[in-house]
């Protein structure tokens, strides 16, 4: 399964390393006899620094790499531009860190969560926020970003999103 992981400013420290480790562990655990099913996660990482760069880079990456889904990490206008480009290209993002509504990025966070096909939250407050906004059906609690199992939970949700998308086809 082809996945594009997009890193925008505002990522929780240590989260990207936890996800990378979990993807590696997941891929090593896939039985050699099942590899033809494309269960493995073939992940490309795209770092974006500005809204202008994010919109263009994500559009090109989705066009060139044809990922099954995008995993978006980060906050603010840059993350919003990346999510918008992914949606326009037909690769609805799985958003890590959904439900946060603090500071000047609250409006862009709300828009990001509305664009996401799956919203991964780190705490009960974020989950309650999404439920209040009518997005509870898309929300999945993966625990605190600092928890050692958070990467495994992100991988589990990527796999669940893949199965859901395949069921829709």
C-alpha positions in Angstrom: 0.0 0.0 0.0 1.4 3.3 -1.1 1.3 6.0 1.6 2.4 9.6 1.4 3.3 11.0 4.9 3.2 14.8 4.9 5.2 16.7 7.6 4.1 20.3 8.2 5.2 22.6 11.0 3.7 21.9 14.4 4.4 18.2 14.7 4.6 16.8 18.2 8.2 16.0 19.1 9.2 12.3 18.6 6.0 11.4 16.7 7.6 11.1 13.3 10.3 8.7 14.7 7.6 6.6 16.4 5.6 6.3 13.2 8.8 5.4 11.2 9.7 2.7 13.7 6.2 1.3 13.7 6.0 1.2 9.9 9.3 -0.7 9.8 8.1 -3.2 12.4 4.9 -3.7 10.5 6.6 -4.3 7.2 9.0 -6.8 8.8 6.1 -8.7 10.3 4.2 -9.2 7.0 4.6 -12.8 6.0 6.6 -13.3 2.8 3.7 -15.3 1.4 1.3 -12.3 1.7 3.5 -9.7 0.1 1.7 -10.0 -3.2 -1.4 -8.6 -1.5 0.4 -5.2 -1.1 -0.2 -5.2 2.6 3.2 -3.7 3.3 3.3 0.1 3.8 5.4 1.7 1.1 5.8 5.1 2.6 7.3 8.3 1.1 7.8 11.4 3.3 7.2 14.9 2.1 8.3 17.9 4.3 6.6 21.1 3.6 7.4 24.5 5.1 5.0 27.1 3.6 1.5 27.1 2.3 2.6 27.9 -1.2 5.2 25.2 -1.3 2.8 22.7 0.4 0.1 23.1 -2.2 2.4 22.6 -5.1 4.5 19.8 -3.6 1.6 17.7 -2.4 -0.2 18.0 -5.7 2.9 16.8 -7.6 3.7 14.1 -5.1 0.2 12.7 -5.3 0.2 12.8 -9.1 3.6 11.2 -9.3 3.4 8.6 -6.6 -0.3 7.8 -6.6 -0.6 7.0 -2.9 -3.6 5.1 -1.6 -3.8 7.7 1.2 -1.9 10.6 2.8 -1.0 10.8 6.4 -0.8 14.5 7.6 1.1 15.6 10.6 1.3 19.3 11.6 -0.8 22.3 12.2 -1.6 25.7 10.7 -1.9 27.2 7.3 0.9 25.0 5.8 -0.9 21.8 6.9 -4.2 23.2 5.6 -2.7 23.9 2.2 -1.3 20.3 2.1 -4.6 18.8 3.1 -6.5 20.8 0.5 -4.1 19.7 -2.2 -4.4 16.1 -1.2 -8.2 16.3 -1.2 -8.2 18.0 -4.7 -5.9 15.2 -6.0 -8.2 12.5 -4.6 -6.1 11.3 -1.7 -8.2 12.3 1.4 -5.8 12.6 4.3 -5.6 10.7 7.6 -4.9 13.5 10.0 -2.7 12.9 13.1 -3.3 15.4 15.9 -7.0 16.2 15.2 -9.3 18.0 17.6 -6.9 20.7 18.9 -8.5 24.1 19.0 -6.0 26.3 20.7 -4.2 29.5 19.7 -4.2 31.3 16.4 -4.3 28.0 14.4 -7.8 27.0 15.8 -9.6 27.9 12.6 -7.2 26.1 10.3 -7.3 23.1 12.7 -11.1 23.0 12.3 -10.8 23.2 8.5 -8.2 20.4 8.5 -10.4 18.1 10.5 -13.3 18.7 8.1 -11.0 17.8 5.2 -9.7 14.6 6.8 -11.2 11.2 6.0 -9.9 10.0 9.3 -9.1 12.1 12.4 -6.6 10.6 14.8 -6.7 12.3 18.3 -4.3 12.2 21.2 -6.7 12.8 24.1 -10.3 12.7 25.3 -10.7 16.5 25.0 -9.8 16.4 21.3 -12.2 13.5 20.8 -15.0 15.4 22.6 -14.3 18.5 20.4 -14.7 16.4 17.2 -17.9 14.8 18.5 -19.3 18.3 19.4 -18.5 19.4 15.8 -20.2 16.3 14.3 -17.0 14.6 13.3 -17.0 11.9 15.9 -17.6 9.1 13.3 -14.2 9.9 11.7 -12.3 10.2 15.0 -10.0 7.5 16.5 -8.2 8.0 19.8 -4.5 6.9 19.4 -3.4 8.1 22.8 -0.8 10.7 23.8 1.8 11.6 21.2 4.5 10.9 23.8 3.3 7.4 24.4 5.6 4.7 23.0 2.7 2.8 21.3 1.4 5.8 19.4 3.3 4.9 16.2 1.8 1.4 16.3 -1.7 2.9 16.7 -1.1 5.2 13.7 -0.1 2.2 11.6 -3.2 0.3 12.8 -5.4 3.2 11.7 -3.6 3.4 8.3 -4.3 -0.3 7.8 -7.9 0.2 8.8 -8.3 3.1 6.4 -6.8 0.9 3.6 -9.4 -1.8 4.3 -12.2 0.7 4.4 -11.1 2.2 1.0 -10.8 -1.2 -0.6 -14.3 -2.1 0.7 -15.6 1.1 -1.0 -14.3 0.0 -4.4 
